[in-house]
Amino acid sequence: DDLEAVLPGMPTEEQYRLGYLAGTYLAKIHTVPAPSGIGAWESHFNQKIDRKLSMYAACPRKYAHGDAFIAFLSENRHLLADRPQTFHHGDYHTGNMMLDKNGNLVIIDFNRADFGDPWEEFNRIVWSAQLSGAFASGTVDGYFGGEVPETFWYLMALYICSNTLSSLPWAIPFGEDEIATMCRQADEVLAWYDGMTRVVPSWYQT
């Protein structure tokens, strides 16, 4: 079964348990190191941010409160310095997870695998959190297995801002339905983060 289809009908405790398991799986994925000689993450991702800012500036449509994403990126991109790099799944969220006939969690679709800051993988947690805040909370808790570092919250928010900002230019060629989806998602992200004035999203429950 596709996890997205069955997760909402499960008890909250089970949603959290599966999220926690997904977090432990992700931590295991990130034990695979990046190749030696890979370029510095700070330089690579700052270039990506600059491209996304340019794409958004040139986009004929804008988010109602897009400046909040831009300001957060500007204020926090210094945190990219000295970040480690590991193997990435590349698209880690409930849409790429299944349950087998015994109820075991299965991770699929590694076709976007790459290398980078392991915490960048949480840029897709938006999709999980829209489906289940309990699952998304469990993913964070399972990944760290204890206290979540404060820096993580800032970097997760930064990566989510970066992804959200570029989603609107990406959607333009696909028409009004995709544009509307990305605008709704941007509004939801801003609500979670109180207009990017907080770094722990409202869906996170310990």
C-alpha positions in Angstrom: 0.0 0.0 0.0 1.1 3.5 -0.7 1.8 5.1 2.7 0.1 8.4 1.6 -3.2 6.5 1.1 -3.3 4.6 4.4 -1.5 6.9 6.8 -4.4 9.4 7.5 -6.7 6.7 8.6 -4.3 5.4 11.2 -4.3 6.3 14.9 -2.1 9.3 15.7 0.3 7.1 17.7 0.8 4.8 14.8 1.4 7.7 12.5 4.1 8.9 14.9 5.6 5.4 15.2 6.0 5.1 11.4 7.4 8.6 11.2 9.9 7.7 13.9 10.9 4.6 11.9 11.3 6.7 8.8 13.6 9.0 10.7 15.8 6.1 11.8 16.0 4.8 8.2 17.0 8.3 7.0 19.8 8.4 9.6 21.1 5.1 8.3 21.0 6.3 4.7 23.1 9.3 5.9 25.8 7.0 7.3 27.1 6.6 3.7 29.7 9.2 3.2 30.1 11.5 0.2 33.0 10.8 -2.2 36.3 12.4 -1.2 37.1 15.6 -3.1 33.5 16.7 -3.3 33.2 20.5 -3.4 32.3 22.5 -0.3 28.6 22.5 0.4 28.5 26.2 1.3 29.6 27.2 -2.1 27.4 24.7 -3.9 24.2 25.6 -2.1 24.8 29.3 -2.0 25.0 29.2 -5.8 21.7 27.2 -5.8 20.1 29.9 -3.6 21.3 32.6 -5.9 19.8 30.8 -8.9 16.5 30.3 -7.2 16.4 34.0 -6.1 17.0 35.0 -9.8 14.3 32.6 -11.0 11.8 33.9 -8.5 12.6 37.6 -9.3 12.0 36.8 -13.0 8.8 34.9 -12.4 5.7 36.6 -13.6 3.8 35.4 -10.5 4.7 36.1 -6.9 3.7 34.7 -3.5 1.6 37.1 -1.4 4.3 37.0 1.3 7.3 35.8 -0.7 9.6 38.4 0.8 9.5 36.5 4.1 11.2 33.5 2.4 13.8 35.8 0.8 14.6 37.5 4.1 15.0 34.2 6.0 17.4 32.9 3.3 19.5 36.1 3.5 19.7 36.1 7.2 20.6 32.4 7.7 22.6 31.3 4.6 25.8 31.7 6.7 24.8 28.5 8.5 25.8 26.5 5.4 29.5 26.9 6.3 31.3 23.7 7.2 28.3 21.4 6.8 29.1 17.7 6.3 28.0 15.8 3.2 26.6 12.3 2.9 24.6 10.2 0.5 21.0 11.5 -0.1 17.8 9.6 -1.0 16.9 12.8 -2.8 13.1 12.9 -2.4 12.4 11.7 1.2 8.7 12.0 2.1 5.5 9.9 2.5 4.9 9.9 -1.3 8.0 7.7 -1.7 7.1 5.2 1.1 5.0 2.1 1.2 3.8 -0.5 3.7 4.2 -4.2 2.8 1.7 -6.9 3.5 3.2 -7.3 7.0 3.0 -3.6 7.8 6.7 -2.9 7.4 7.8 0.5 6.2 9.5 0.4 2.8 11.4 3.3 1.2 11.2 3.5 -2.6 12.3 5.8 -5.5 16.0 6.5 -5.1 16.2 7.8 -8.6 17.1 11.3 -7.4 19.9 10.1 -5.1 22.9 12.5 -4.7 25.2 13.8 -2.1 25.0 16.9 0.2 24.2 18.2 3.7 22.2 15.4 5.3 19.8 17.9 6.8 18.8 19.1 3.3 16.8 15.9 3.0 14.2 17.6 5.3 13.3 20.1 2.6 10.6 17.5 1.5 9.2 17.0 4.9 6.6 19.7 3.9 4.7 17.0 2.0 4.8 14.6 5.0 3.7 17.4 7.4 0.7 18.3 5.2 -0.4 14.7 5.4 0.4 14.1 9.1 2.0 16.4 11.6 2.5 13.3 13.9 4.4 11.4 11.1 6.6 14.5 10.4 7.3 15.0 14.1 8.2 11.3 14.4 10.6 11.6 11.5 12.6 14.4 13.2 12.6 12.6 16.5 13.6 9.2 15.0 16.4 10.8 13.0 18.0 12.3 16.1 16.9 9.7 18.6 16.8 12.4 21.3 17.4 16.1 21.6 17.1 18.0 18.3 19.9 20.5 17.8 18.8 24.1 17.6 20.8 24.6 14.4 18.8 21.9 12.7 15.6 23.9 13.0 17.3 26.9 11.3 18.7 24.9 8.5 15.6 22.9 7.9 13.6 26.1 7.6 16.3 27.5 5.2 16.1 24.5 3.0 12.3 24.6 3.0 12.4 28.3 2.1 14.7 27.6 -0.7 12.5 24.8 -2.1 9.3 26.8 -1.7 10.7 29.9 -3.4 11.7 27.9 -6.5 8.4 25.9 -6.6 6.5 28.8 -8.1 8.7 29.4 -11.1 8.8 25.6 -11.6 5.0 25.4 -11.6 4.4 28.2 -14.3 4.8 25.9 -17.3 2.4 23.4 -15.9 -0.6 25.7 -15.6 -2.9 27.2 -13.0 -3.6 24.0 -11.0 0.1 23.5 -10.2 0.5 27.2 -9.5 -2.4 27.1 -7.1 -1.0 24.1 -5.4 2.4 25.8 -4.8 0.7 29.0 -3.6 -1.4 27.0 -1.1 1.7 25.2 0.1 3.6 28.4 0.5 0.8 29.8 2.6 0.8 26.7 4.7 4.6 26.9 5.3 4.3 30.5 6.3 1.5 29.6 8.8 3.7 26.8 10.3 6.5 29.3 10.8 4.4 32.4 11.7 5.7 34.3 8.6 9.2 32.9 9.1 9.5 34.5 12.6 9.9 31.2 14.3 12.1 28.2 13.4 10.3 25.3 15.0 7.2 24.6 12.8 3.8 24.5 14.5 3.2 20.9 13.3 6.1 19.6 15.5 4.9 18.0 18.6 7.3 16.3 21.0 
